[in-house]
Amino acid sequence: MYICICHGITDTSIESAIEEGTVTMKGLSKKLRVGSQCGQCCACTKKILTKKLLQISERQSTAA
């Protein structure tokens, strides 16, 4: 699903960037340009970021 229409960024692209280590909104904005134009995607991007970081955290605590 497209999250940032201005730059054609999908939820999959955002999740991939997070998996690769980009774990802040500032970092996602720098890497993908998400939220750098109209800003309508920021709230949705933050939700994806939070959800993905929780998933990563749960995976790491389960593996330990």
Helices and strands as residue ranges (DSSP letters): E 2-4, E 9-10, H 11-19, H 25-32, H 42-63
